[in-house]
Amino acid sequence: MATWGSIAPVGALPPGRDVELPGRGSTHVIDSGPATATGRPTLILLHALACTGALTWYPVIDTLAAKGRVVTFDQRWHGRGIRSDRFTLEDCADDVAALADVLELDRFVVVGYSMGSLVSQLAARAHPDRVAGMVLCAGTTAFKRTPRERIALEALNTSMGTLRPGAGPVPPPAEAAGGRDREWALREFRSTAPGAVGRAVAEVGKFDSSGWIADLTLPTSVVVTAKDQIIPPRRQRWMARQVAGASTYEVRAGHAACVLESREFTAGLLPAVASVTSRVRP
């Protein structure tokens, strides 16, 4: 079984910076920089619940950036993301478009992991003129469909949902070098306050795109985590079948594959991204 001790090596991350989204707030952004003339659309990577952009995506940022521009950021109430009076996945989706405005990105591809896959679907629906394609990893169209999910979501929400967002301190980023990979990952994880996680859990539990996902017509790939015990693989595959022309890539890994089984996950992610970017019209 994968543990915190078996996380992918961190190495040197691209430098991050705080970016103000007008009328919305400030968030922490990692941007590989303007791409060379590859013709590939910019990838905006959307992280998992209770994580940060860096923590979810650090094993693949360099690899993806070698092919084009890559952007990831802390979604609201997570890490050094936007602090606001409310948390909704719809606001998270609009934050994606707002960040694209600041970075002067006309069209882009969203790549979402777990909670990020929900935000990706909402962004594609709300901003069809901006979202040129999507890659959904360890994703679903709805939660709270099984007793296990219902109990897990409700218990976490009960224990954490009464806490205020930002109740816990947000530590400065740690240096990810040498033997400090585990310590860096733990600090990134702890940079999201428990109250924020509780509210996000409640919103994730209400999400349901099953009635409209088939209306999305953009190039799509789905990376199925075939050993996932949080989101059953059968539901990930069902989601893929709802989007016309979606390609599916299976990886023999669990729900935390992005960090704990990054080799297996990357082997599925790279062709999934290539499939979408090759189908995006200029």
N, C-alpha and C positions, 0 to 999 in steps of 0.2 A: 504493500500500500504506500502511495506517495505521501510524504510528510513535508513539513516546512524545511526540514534539513535537505530535501532533494530538489529544491527549486533550481530553475535554470540559472546559470551564471549571469550576473548583471552586466559587468563590464562598464564601458563608458556610454552614458546616455547623451543624446543631443541636449544642449542647454535649453532650459525652459524659461518662460517669462510670464508675468502677469499681464493679462489683456483685459481692457475694459470694454464691455459690450454695452453700448449706449442704452440707457433706460432699463438695463437689466442687472448689471453688477460686474464684478471682476472674477475672472477665472484663470487658472494656471494652464498654459499651453506649451506643448512641445511641438516644434515645427521644424521639419528637416530642411526647410528653405525652398525657394522657387526651383522647380524642376528644370532640367535642361529640356531641349526640344525633343522630347520623347513621344509627344502626342498622347500620353496617358493622362487620364483625369486625376486630380488630387484625391487621395484617400483620406477620409476623416474617420478615425478609429474611435469607437464608443465603448466605454469600459463596462465591466460587470458591477453588480450590486456590491456595496461595501468596499469597493476598490477605488483606485485612481487610474487615470489614463496611463501613467507610467507603469503601475504595478500589473495591469492586465496585459499590456502590449510590449513591454520592454524586450522580450525574447525575439520579437520579429520586426522591430522598428528599423533596424539597420538593413535587414534583408529587403524589406519592402521599399525603403528609401533609395536603395540602389537602382530601382526601376522607375522612380518618380517621386513626387512630393507626398509626404505623409504628415498628417496633423493629428494629434490627440490632445484631449484636454480633460480636466476634472469637471464632471457634470455637477449641477447644483446640489448643494448639501453634502457633497463628497470631497474629501481632501481639501484642496484650496480652491474649490469651485464657488459658484455664486451663493451668497447667503441671502435668503429671501424669507418672506413671511409664510410662504407655502411651498409645497413640493408637489408637482404633478409631472407625469411623463410627457404630457403635451407641452408644458413649458420647456422641458428638456429638449424636445424636438425643435421647438422654435429657437432655443439657444444655439443649436447647430447652424441654422440659417443665419442667425445674428453674427456668429463667429465668422462664417463664410463671407458676410458683408464686410467685416472689419479687415479680413485678410484679402479682400477683393477677389474672391473665388466666384466665378459665375456658376459653374456646374461642378459637381463632385460626386464621388461614390462613398456611401456610408458602409462601414464595416463594423458590425455590432456583435458584442459577446454577451450572451445571457440577457441581463437587463438592457444592455446596449442594443440587442437585437430588437427589443420592443420599441425602443426609441427610434431605431432605424426605420421600422415600419411606419411609425407615426410621422417621421420626417418625410418619408416618401409620399405619404398620403397628403400631408399639409403643404408640401413644397414640391410638387411634381415638376415644376419648371427648373428647379435647382438640383434635385437629386437625380443623377443620371443612372445610377445603378446601386444595388445593395448586395452585401454579403452577410448572411445571417448565420451566426455560430452559436451552437448550444442554445438554440432559440425555440420559441413556441408561439402559438397564437393565443394561449390563455393558461392561467394557473388555476389552482383550487379545483381541479377536476378529479383528484384522487384523495383518499383519506390521508395519505402521507403528506401531500402538499398542503392540504387544508390545515392539518394539525401543526405542521412546521411553520407556515406563514402566520397563523393566528397566535401561536405561542410566542413567536419572536415579536410580533406586533404588540402583544399584551405586555411583555416584559420590557420593551424598549420604547414603545410609542408614546408614553407619557413624558419622556424626557424632551428637553428643548433642543432644537437644532443648534449646533455650535456649543453644546454644553461641555464638550471636551476640548482641550487645547489642541491646536494644529501645530505639530512640531515642524521645525525647519527641515528641508530635505537633507538626508544623510548622504555622505560620500559612498558611492557604490563601487568599492574597489577591494582588491585582495580578498581576504576571508570574511568580509563584512556583508556578503550577499543576504544572508538570512536576517541580519539586524536591519538592513535597509528595507527589506520586504515587510518586516513587522512594523516598522515605523510608518511606511506608506499605508499599511492596512489600518493602523491605529489613528491615522490622521482624519478619519471619518468618525464623527461622534456617534455613540450608540443611539441617541435620539433620532439622528438623521437616518440611520439604518432602519429604525422602526417605522418611520413615516414612509420611507421608500418601499419597505416590505408591504405596507398597506396598499400603496398605489400599484405595485406590481401585482398584488392579488386581485385587483379590480380590472386589470387589463384583459381585453378580449378583442382580437382582430379577426376572429373566425368568420364574422359576417361580411367583412369587406376586403380581406387580404387578396381575394381572387380578382378584385378590381385593379390591382396594381399591375402595370404592364411593362415595367422597366426591367432591364437585364438583371437577373438575380441568380445567386448561388447560395446553397445551404451547406454548411459544414456540420455534419451530424456527429455528435460525441456518442459513439455506439455503446459505451459502458457507463453512461450517465445514470446516476441514481436519483437525481433531482428532477430533471426533465426527461421522461421516458423517450427513448430513441424513436419509438413508433410515432409519437406525436411530432417529433422533429421531421420525420419523413412525411407525415401527413401535411405539415406546413409547406414543405417543398412542393408537394403535388398540387397545391392550390394556386401557385403562381405559374402561369403559362410560360413554358420554356426554361424554367429554373433547372439548373444543374445541381447535382448532389454529390458530395464528397464525404465519405465516412472515415472516421479515425477511431481506432481501438483505444479509446481513452475516456476518462470520466469528466465530470462537470468542471473541474478546475484544470483541465488540460492545458489551458493557455500558459500556465506557469509551472505546474507540477509534472506535466508530460508534454513539454513544449516541442520536442522533436516530432512526436506523432502528430501533434496539432499543426505544426508548421507544414508538414508534408501534405496535409489536406488543405490548409489555408492558401498556400501559394497557387495551386492550380485553380482554386475557387476564385481568387482575385483575378487571375489571368483570364479566366472565362468571362467574367463580367466586363473587365476593361476592354477586352477585344470586341465586345458587342456594343459598347457605348458609341453612339454616333457623335462625331466631332461637333 
